[in-house]
Amino acid sequence: MNYEFNWMIVLTGEYRDWIIQGFIITLKISGISILLSLLIGTFITTLRMTRIRIFEWITISYIEFFRNTPLLIQLFFWYFGSYYIFPEKINQWLYSYDYEFAVGVVSLTIYTSAFIAEEIRAGIMSIPKEQMEASRATGLSFIQAMSYVVLPQAFRIVIPTLISQFLNLTKNSSLAMTIGVMELTYMTRQIESYSFRGFEAFTVATLLYISLSLIISLTINIYNKKFLRMIKY
Amino acid sequence: MHWEVVWNNMGYFLLGRFPDGPVGGLALSILLAVGGIFFAFWVGILFGLMRLSKRWYVRIPSIVYIEIIRGTPLLLLIFWFYFLSPILFHRPVPEARSTLLAFTVFTGAYCAEIVRAGIQSIPRGQMEAARSSGLNYTQAMTYIILPQALRNMIPSFVNQFVSLTKDTSLAYIIGVQELTRAATQVNNRTLNAPAEIFLAIAVIYFIICFGLTQTSRYLEKKLSYKTSGMIHRKETDLLNEDLSVPS
């Protein structure tokens, strides 16, 4: 291997700033998307649990469609197609903001919410049916029973899988570079094309992603050890 | 709406320029996915077994490999192999081949975890019984544990194949002529029907992936129903008949 490493070039000056900026945008886009997809995922699961036929059909097709198509195609669909789908007013409003970032958040949210919905459903299914029946019998409505009795218990169980979804989301956010969101992978690619120092830049980016993933899996382990064993059924 | 753009280019989406040129489009996506899962299967078995080893110098490399790959985005891995393979092989490597390498290494780590979970799901008594009936570790693994474990793993492998099929779209980024690349090319050429084109491509991916997901669900149900009986029958078979295993 005849390649001379020059680490200083990516650890100092402009290129270091690029990497830091990229990493911050990666964290930002995944942070916003995970919050939104948690909300949407919970909403979808609740709709599905109502056992009303038409809601069931809509939510199942939403989940299956977005789980079984590549994220890249979804990104391109929203990025190139939004102009033809949405009315003029919404487009103008979108273009006045950071359009690429918004499309990235929308695609990542829709994609991840489909996965999260399935996981929350698995969590709810693991709560004994009597919990729901008992709370309905004491006079709570379906929504009250869901939000005060079933969901709080289900969330405690699904938190580890939700955290690993966050990890997946962080890794998936690298795809946003294809539509021009300047996140970590985009920046390393840019450093590569400016300086031909690809391996150094890729190493630094890989290390950043891996340390993020290690921190997240450590959190899951601690959570599992400390909290999960307290829940008994 | 301009759905005719989609219909006029359907041949290009499905096969690329195949009869006159290289294979592309959906056919290449499927080739990449099938090739990737085939090689990743063997990588997964190797590293899954290493992961379960008692010797630390065998186990640690496997853990490091699995953790590093699972913590890295596939996109970054594709770039790694795109820039690394000319240096590794001392000659230019076609994009499709370097992505196939990336897919193998990436999916191999996930397959290793599937193999580990599958082997751990087999009751310990199976291994102990096999060892005490005179088989050595390798024989017990190949003739007793792996055949049962692999049967349980089939649904997980199908799921892995589904996500690999979706992930082949990332080969677009370094210019492999697969389905996503074909779609963006047609989009850049026509410019007036992006929503239609990408929706159609999404439906093509959906048909394949959803079909496979349903297959895996069906297999999961069928196998979990059968396995309990199967293990029982195997045990009695072993008791009744002579072991026809070379020793």
Contacts between the chains, C-beta under 8 A, distances in Angstrom:
chain1	res1	chain2	res2	distance
A	1	B	87	5.6
A	1	B	88	7.9
A	2	B	87	7.9
A	3	B	87	6.4
A	64	B	210	6.1
A	64	B	213	7.7
A	65	B	202	7.8
A	65	B	206	6.1
A	67	B	213	7.8
A	68	B	162	7.2
A	68	B	166	7.6
A	68	B	205	7.0
A	68	B	206	4.9
A	68	B	209	3.8
A	68	B	210	4.6
A	68	B	213	6.2
A	69	B	166	7.2
A	69	B	202	4.3
A	69	B	205	4.9
A	69	B	206	5.1
A	69	B	209	7.2
A	70	B	166	4.2
A	70	B	167	7.2
A	70	B	169	4.0
A	70	B	180	7.1
A	70	B	202	7.9
A	70	B	205	5.7
A	71	B	166	7.4
A	71	B	169	8.0
A	72	B	169	4.4
A	72	B	170	6.4
A	72	B	172	6.6
A	72	B	180	5.8
A	73	B	169	6.2
A	73	B	180	6.3
A	73	B	183	7.4
A	73	B	198	5.8
A	73	B	201	5.4
A	73	B	202	5.0
A	73	B	205	6.4
A	74	B	202	7.0
A	76	B	180	7.7
A	76	B	183	7.3
A	76	B	184	6.9
A	76	B	187	7.8
A	76	B	194	7.5
A	76	B	198	5.0
A	77	B	194	7.7
A	77	B	195	6.8
A	77	B	198	3.9
A	77	B	199	6.4
A	77	B	202	6.4
A	80	B	187	6.4
A	80	B	194	3.4
A	80	B	195	7.3
A	80	B	198	6.6
A	81	B	194	4.9
A	81	B	195	3.2
A	81	B	198	5.9
A	81	B	199	7.4
A	83	B	194	7.9
A	84	B	194	6.9
A	84	B	195	4.7
A	85	B	195	5.8
A	167	B	71	8.0
A	171	B	71	8.0
A	171	B	72	7.4
A	171	B	73	4.0
A	171	B	74	7.5
A	172	B	73	7.3
A	174	B	73	4.0
A	174	B	75	4.5
A	174	B	76	6.4
A	175	B	75	6.2
A	175	B	170	7.3
A	177	B	75	7.4
A	178	B	172	7.7
A	178	B	173	6.4
A	185	B	73	6.7
A	185	B	75	5.7
A	185	B	76	5.9
A	185	B	79	7.8
A	188	B	76	7.7
A	188	B	79	7.8
A	189	B	79	7.0
A	192	B	79	7.9
A	192	B	83	7.7
A	198	B	79	7.6
A	198	B	83	5.0
A	199	B	83	6.9
A	199	B	84	7.9
A	202	B	76	6.5
A	202	B	79	6.1
A	202	B	80	5.8
A	202	B	83	7.4
A	205	B	76	6.1
A	206	B	68	7.8
A	206	B	72	5.4
A	206	B	76	5.9
A	206	B	80	7.6
A	209	B	71	5.9
A	209	B	72	5.5
A	209	B	73	6.1
A	209	B	76	6.8
A	210	B	67	7.5
A	210	B	68	6.0
A	210	B	71	4.0
A	210	B	72	6.3
A	212	B	71	7.4
A	213	B	67	7.8
A	213	B	70	6.9
A	213	B	71	3.2
A	213	B	72	8.0
A	214	B	67	7.2
A	214	B	71	6.6
